[in-house]
Amino acid sequence: MDLEKVTAEIRPRGDWEAVDLGVSLVRTQLGTLWRAWSVTVLPLSLLILGVFFQNLGWGLFLIWWLKPIWDRVALFPLSRNLFGEKPDLRATMRVLPRELRENWILVTVGVITAGAGILIHQGGSPVFVLLYWSAFIALLFYRSSFYRSFVLPVHFLEGLRGREYRVRVALLTRRGSGAAFCLTVTALLMEFGLFYSQFFFLQLMVPEGTDYSFWSVLWDFFRDDSGALPAWLMIVIALAYWMAMTLTSWFYTGGGFGLYVNSRTWSEGWDIELTFKRLAQRIGVVVVVALGIFSGSPEVWAETPAERISEVMRSEDFEVQTRVERVSKKEDREIQLPVGGGGSLAGFGSLFFWAVLIAAVGGIVWLVLHNRQAFAKAEPTGSRSAKMKIKTLSGMQISPESLPDDVLGAARLQWRDGDQKEALGLLYRGAIASLIENGKVEIEESDTESDCLRRLASDESVEASYFALLTAAWMGVAYAKVVPEEAMGERLFEEWPFAGRRKR
């Protein structure tokens, strides 16, 4: 991923502005998305509808069930185009088979659910039907997520799995999770609205007096009564839903991708990285120009001017012409003029050289002064001014003013009151603040808990060992909702290696 090739402006945005960025990417890539969709999702969807032709309702269910895989097909060209790549159609076609293989559990569950639904509803007893729908509702929780478009790039682009995936998602969803939830709800309403609008348009074409209301037709469609509706109408309904799902999926995926990019911009400082890279490029160009001006041929600088003059005069091609001039005092003198002497052209060249030299030096001075904050000397680790700049870490306040005088005592009270999460959070904040104040570790505000552990990995002190134990307990209760046992809590309180009181 090369940030310098990005085709959109990378800067921190508000949540809905980030969604708008993703929607804008979709608008600019509609042709690419349609080509990718038409050679992958469209043929497979038509195949599913053909297999379930006698039960189109269950065919549409399977298409809906596989929407997380369809979203990956749309995300591939969007993400590549954002970072300056132009994937060809062959590369896009390889996405769907790969994702079907990697998500074979989702595909298998969907096919079994649709097949079982057809068999049970055709001749099953009410008890089996009730059991089936109970399992069906449970599977919906397995399949559905209100943040799918937001966290999809973590799996699809970063390739994270298991615990790394969960930690990464927990970090990114600290910003933008509310917008991701609202985006999902909006996409559902948009999908239904597009589907209904197509049905309403068809209803306008039906002669008056025909009882084809939206809900009655939908009921007849999904109860798999082949004689209730004409075959052509059932096919039109299936294609109408597919079109509504297609348009919604594109913009839903794009909006979630915009939130993902914005969250990484906030947490990883992509805009700052790009700024420094561009600054380095500008300074590099000026340095190259300056070196080109000040440097010359190595042969010229290897010899002194006197040696060059002597060499020229000894040359056979060198010839001196003389002439005699009479001056006012009638004294004769000889003036030696070399053939092809400088004249006005030499003066103009000298003037141009000094003008370029002055402009280059002035440009370098201006760049250094204009970007002097980039050349400011970093303060040593552990200095008071450097410590005071770090106010928050992972959204937690760690400044001395935000902590109680007795961190350990306050945490004990919270633990005894049953608020273990707040107690461990207070211990963690106090430990971080003590490590920074004592100069044990250099921590940045963008660091995560794992980053802090890595910074202390080479330290074998008591504080480092305790901090590793505390971090594991804190991450367990904060992200996995796993409250440590009472013995672990007492151990954390008893082995607290930091000062009990904080200096103001």
C-alpha angles and dihedrals in degrees: 000000000000112000091193090067095052113133097208132058109271111212137124110282138181116261097258092041086056090051088051089053090056092047090051090053089054092050092053093047101043093119092049092047093049093050091049091047095046094056097042119019098029097056093045092047091051089049091053092049089048093052091047095040093130090047106034092163091066090043090058089047091057091048089051091046091057095051093111087063093046088053090059090056089055094043094055099068092035094055094042093049092049090059095046100263125129108206115202124231093258092057090049092050091056092060098073099051091046093050092046089055095046092047096042092135091060091046093048094048091049094050093046092047093051093045093047090048092056094048097045095046093049097056112348127124121252089253092059090045090054092048091048094053091047089056090043092057090048090052090053089064089051092050103038132074131170090213100045098120091046098051097033093092090056090065100030102039104024095036094220122162138181119353094357089055093050094048091048093049091048090054097046096044091059084087122039102011092119092051090047090054092049090046091056093050091047091050091052091051091045091052092051091046093052091047093049093046091056091048091048090052090053090047089058088060093054115096117254116268094040111122101222105139120172098246096042092051091046091051092050090047097053097041088066095232100156093192097052096073133027114260092240092055093051090051091049091051091051093049091045091057091046091054092048091049092049097053092042094048093055096053093038091054092044093050092050091048089053090054090049093052091046093049091052090047090056096043100038102030098237091167092054092049091052092048093054092046091053091046090052090050093051093048090046092055092050091049091051091050091048092050089049091054098044096039124072138171110320089228092057094051092044092066130056120237091250092055091050092050092050091049092052093048092052091054118109090229092059113102129173120214120197136191134181122235129190115226129196092269088053091238119146120230136166122235117197115209121182115228111259092017123187106265122160094328091062090050092051091050092051091049091049091050093053092044091054091045093052091046092051094048091046091050092052091049091049093050092049093049094043092051099032092131088068091057096043112127112253115242116246118265112267097024114139095239091051092049093050091057091065106078103150139029123191089344094309124120111238101166116121090246092059095054128076120246091248106040095174095049094047091049091051091054092050091049092051090049089058097253097123095159094056091044094053091043090055091048090049093049091048092049093050092048092049093048091051094045093049092049093241095133140009108232129182126208091243093059121114126213089266091051090054090051091051091051089056095042094104094046115096097185126124090252092056093049092048091047092054090052092046093048092053091051093046095048090047094055095036100048108014096035089231110147112209119238122266092253091055091050092051090049091053091051096044096047096045101142099186131088113280095221127053123224115236 
